[in-house]
Amino acid sequence: MLRVEGVTQIFGGLTALEDVSFRVGKGAITGVIGPNGAGKTTLFNIITGLYTQTGGKVFLEEADISGFPPERLAPRGLVRTFQNIEMFHQMTVLENVLVGLHSRSRSGILSCLLKLPRQLAEERRMREEAHTWLEFCGIADLGGVEAGALPFGKCRLVEIARAMAVNPRILLMDEPAAGLNSRETADLELLIRKIRDMGVTVVLVEHDMELVMDICDAIVVLNLGKKLAEGTPRQIQENPDVIKAYLGEG
């Protein structure tokens, strides 16, 4: 589903990523892990079009998407969530999810201004679908609540519901368990499995090693901007280079 080939990113004189390559299997949950400063979020920013890499290429299936901006990637089914939750705090939860659906809207400015029957029908359909995604994420009762009034854990679910509303084929999640308590993390694990069971490929950056080892089919390890290891959770747990990177010598 996703192929990264020789990606390098240099900021001034700092090399954030150096010749990173890996593949993500279709329908799999793949984890990207590594110590702080390993280049994980930089890698996500390149894949999702926020940065243009210094070198290397990114492929979505067989299509070269290197340098595509986010607005060209979303219609192709590549969507992400952020480590720091990005919400429209003055809008309701339902309206936040509708933002994702409006990326698939076919109504133009004129039909919206004139409230043409086709546009009104599309708006009703999108509201129904938004409610469906809220229910999918377990927050159907929060549709009318202002997003800024929600606790952190619920905001994370709203962000996931909005991402799913874009109808992704592959979903990149940047530290989805950050700031969650143990109960919320357990619920998140179940939700990610539900997303995968729908046929959506999932790639996640995460520091919660228990979650990563429980949920991932494959793991890529970065350290100091380079790929250190790649394999199954069991292989990564037993890899001496990975142990050294996390725990140090001895």
C-alpha positions as CSV (number, residue, x, y, z in Angstrom):
1,M,0.0,0.0,0.0
2,L,2.8,2.4,0.9
3,R,6.4,2.4,-0.2
4,V,9.2,4.7,1.1
5,E,12.4,4.6,-0.9
6,G,15.6,6.3,0.2
7,V,13.9,9.2,1.9
8,T,16.4,11.9,3.1
9,Q,15.5,15.1,4.8
10,I,18.1,17.9,5.6
11,F,17.2,21.1,7.5
12,G,20.1,23.4,7.0
13,G,23.1,21.5,8.2
14,L,21.0,19.0,10.2
15,T,20.1,15.6,8.7
16,A,16.8,14.6,10.1
17,L,16.3,11.5,8.0
18,E,19.0,9.6,6.0
19,D,18.1,7.0,3.2
20,V,15.1,5.6,5.0
21,S,13.3,2.8,3.1
22,F,10.4,0.5,4.1
23,R,7.1,-1.0,2.9
24,V,3.7,-1.1,4.4
25,G,1.5,-4.1,3.6
26,K,-2.1,-3.5,2.5
27,G,-4.5,-4.1,5.3
28,A,-1.8,-4.3,7.9
29,I,-1.1,-2.2,11.1
30,T,2.5,-1.0,10.9
31,G,4.2,0.8,13.8
32,V,7.0,3.3,13.4
33,I,8.9,3.6,16.7
34,G,12.2,5.1,18.0
35,P,13.6,7.3,20.7
36,N,12.8,11.0,20.8
37,G,14.5,12.8,17.9
38,A,14.6,9.7,15.7
39,G,12.8,11.4,12.8
40,K,9.4,9.7,13.1
41,T,7.1,12.8,12.8
42,T,9.4,14.2,10.1
43,L,8.8,11.0,8.2
44,F,5.1,11.4,8.6
45,N,5.2,15.0,7.5
46,I,7.0,13.9,4.3
47,I,4.6,11.1,3.5
48,T,1.5,13.3,4.1
49,G,2.9,16.2,2.0
50,L,3.6,18.8,4.8
51,Y,7.4,18.6,3.9
52,T,9.0,18.1,0.6
53,Q,11.9,15.7,1.1
54,T,15.5,16.5,0.2
55,G,15.8,13.1,-1.5
56,G,14.1,9.8,-2.1
57,K,10.5,8.9,-3.2
58,V,7.2,7.9,-1.7
59,F,4.7,5.7,-3.4
60,L,1.0,5.0,-2.7
61,E,0.6,1.6,-4.3
62,E,2.3,2.2,-7.7
63,A,1.7,6.0,-7.8
64,D,4.7,8.3,-7.1
65,I,3.2,10.8,-4.6
66,S,6.5,12.5,-3.7
67,G,5.9,16.2,-3.1
68,F,2.1,16.0,-3.3
69,P,0.4,18.5,-1.0
70,P,-2.2,17.2,1.5
71,E,-5.1,18.4,-0.5
72,R,-4.0,16.1,-3.4
73,L,-3.4,13.1,-1.1
74,A,-6.7,13.1,0.7
75,P,-8.8,12.3,-2.4
76,R,-6.3,9.4,-3.1
77,G,-7.2,8.0,0.3
78,L,-4.1,9.0,2.3
79,V,-5.2,10.7,5.6
80,R,-3.5,11.4,8.9
81,T,-4.1,12.5,12.5
82,F,-1.7,14.6,14.5
83,Q,0.2,14.2,17.8
84,N,-1.1,17.6,18.9
85,I,-4.8,17.4,18.2
86,E,-6.0,19.8,15.5
87,M,-9.6,20.8,16.2
88,F,-12.0,23.7,15.3
89,H,-12.7,24.5,19.0
90,Q,-15.6,26.9,18.3
91,M,-17.5,24.3,16.2
92,T,-19.5,21.4,17.4
93,V,-18.2,17.8,17.3
94,L,-20.6,17.1,14.4
95,E,-19.3,20.1,12.5
96,N,-15.7,19.0,13.0
97,V,-16.5,15.7,11.4
98,L,-18.4,17.4,8.6
99,V,-15.1,19.1,7.7
100,G,-13.8,15.7,6.6
101,L,-16.9,14.9,4.6
102,H,-16.8,18.3,2.8
103,S,-13.5,17.2,1.2
104,R,-15.7,14.8,-0.8
105,S,-18.5,17.3,-1.5
106,R,-19.5,18.0,-5.1
107,S,-21.5,21.1,-4.5
108,G,-20.0,24.3,-5.7
109,I,-20.1,27.8,-4.2
110,L,-23.1,28.9,-6.2
111,S,-25.2,25.9,-5.3
112,C,-24.4,26.4,-1.7
113,L,-25.3,30.1,-1.8
114,L,-28.6,29.4,-3.5
115,K,-29.4,26.4,-1.4
116,L,-30.2,24.3,-4.5
117,P,-32.1,21.0,-3.9
118,R,-29.1,18.9,-4.9
119,Q,-26.9,20.8,-2.4
120,L,-29.4,20.4,0.4
121,A,-29.8,16.7,-0.3
122,E,-26.0,16.3,-0.2
123,E,-25.8,18.2,3.1
124,R,-28.4,15.9,4.7
125,R,-26.5,12.9,3.5
126,M,-23.2,14.2,4.9
127,R,-24.8,14.9,8.3
128,E,-26.2,11.3,8.4
129,E,-22.7,10.0,7.5
130,A,-21.1,12.2,10.1
131,H,-23.4,10.7,12.8
132,T,-22.4,7.2,11.6
133,W,-18.7,8.0,12.1
134,L,-19.4,9.5,15.6
135,E,-21.2,6.2,16.5
136,F,-18.3,4.2,15.0
137,C,-16.0,6.0,17.4
138,G,-18.3,5.7,20.4
139,I,-19.1,9.4,20.7
140,A,-22.6,9.6,19.1
141,D,-24.0,11.4,22.1
142,L,-21.5,14.3,21.7
143,G,-22.5,15.6,18.2
144,G,-24.0,18.9,19.5
145,V,-21.2,19.6,22.0
146,E,-18.7,22.4,21.3
147,A,-15.4,20.7,20.6
148,G,-13.5,23.1,22.8
149,A,-15.4,21.8,25.9
150,L,-14.4,18.2,25.4
151,P,-11.7,16.4,27.5
152,F,-8.5,15.4,25.7
153,G,-9.4,11.8,25.2
154,K,-12.8,12.6,23.5
155,C,-11.0,15.2,21.3
156,R,-8.8,12.3,20.1
157,L,-11.8,10.3,19.1
158,V,-13.3,13.3,17.2
159,E,-10.1,13.7,15.3
160,I,-10.2,10.0,14.3
161,A,-13.9,10.2,13.3
162,R,-13.1,13.2,11.1
163,A,-10.2,11.4,9.5
164,M,-12.4,8.3,8.8
165,A,-15.0,10.6,7.2
166,V,-12.5,11.4,4.4
167,N,-12.9,7.7,3.5
168,P,-9.2,6.8,3.8
169,R,-7.5,3.7,2.3
170,I,-4.5,4.3,4.5
171,L,-4.6,6.2,7.8
172,L,-1.4,7.6,9.5
173,M,-1.7,8.2,13.2
174,D,0.9,10.3,15.0
175,E,1.1,9.2,18.7
176,P,-2.7,8.5,19.0
177,A,-2.2,7.2,22.6
178,A,-0.3,10.3,23.8
179,G,-2.1,11.8,26.8
180,L,-4.6,9.0,27.2
181,N,-5.1,7.0,30.4
182,S,-5.0,3.2,30.5
183,R,-8.7,2.7,29.9
184,E,-8.7,5.2,27.0
185,T,-5.7,3.4,25.5
186,A,-7.4,0.1,25.7
187,D,-10.5,1.6,23.9
188,L,-8.2,3.1,21.3
189,E,-6.6,-0.3,20.6
190,L,-10.1,-1.7,19.9
191,L,-10.9,1.2,17.6
192,I,-7.7,0.8,15.6
193,R,-8.5,-2.8,15.1
194,K,-12.0,-1.9,13.9
195,I,-10.5,0.5,11.4
196,R,-8.2,-2.2,10.1
197,D,-11.1,-4.7,9.9
198,M,-12.8,-2.3,7.6
199,G,-9.9,-2.7,5.1
200,V,-8.1,0.5,6.0
201,T,-4.3,0.2,6.2
202,V,-3.0,1.8,9.4
203,V,0.5,3.3,10.1
204,L,1.1,4.7,13.6
205,V,3.9,6.4,15.4
206,E,3.7,5.6,19.0
207,H,5.8,5.5,22.2
208,D,3.4,3.2,24.1
209,M,5.3,0.0,23.5
210,E,2.7,-2.2,25.0
211,L,0.1,-0.9,22.5
212,V,2.6,-1.2,19.6
213,M,3.5,-4.8,20.4
214,D,-0.1,-5.8,20.9
215,I,-1.6,-4.3,17.8
216,C,1.1,-4.1,15.1
217,D,1.7,-6.7,12.4
218,A,5.0,-5.1,11.5
219,I,7.3,-2.5,13.1
220,V,9.9,-0.1,11.7
221,V,12.5,1.3,14.1
222,L,14.2,4.6,13.5
223,N,17.2,6.0,15.4
224,L,19.0,9.2,14.7
225,G,17.3,9.6,11.4
226,K,18.2,6.1,10.1
227,K,16.3,2.9,9.9
228,L,17.6,0.7,12.6
229,A,15.4,-2.4,12.2
230,E,12.3,-3.7,10.6
231,G,10.3,-6.9,11.3
232,T,7.5,-8.5,13.4
233,P,7.0,-7.4,17.0
234,R,8.8,-10.5,18.2
235,Q,11.8,-9.8,16.0
236,I,12.0,-6.2,17.2
237,Q,11.7,-7.2,20.9
238,E,14.7,-9.5,20.4
239,N,16.8,-7.3,18.2
240,P,20.0,-6.3,20.1
241,D,20.4,-3.0,18.2
242,V,16.9,-2.0,19.2
243,I,17.5,-2.9,22.8
244,K,20.8,-0.9,22.8
245,A,19.0,2.2,21.2
246,Y,16.3,2.2,23.9
247,L,18.2,1.0,27.0
248,G,21.9,1.8,26.2
249,E,25.0,-0.3,26.6
250,G,24.9,-3.2,29.1
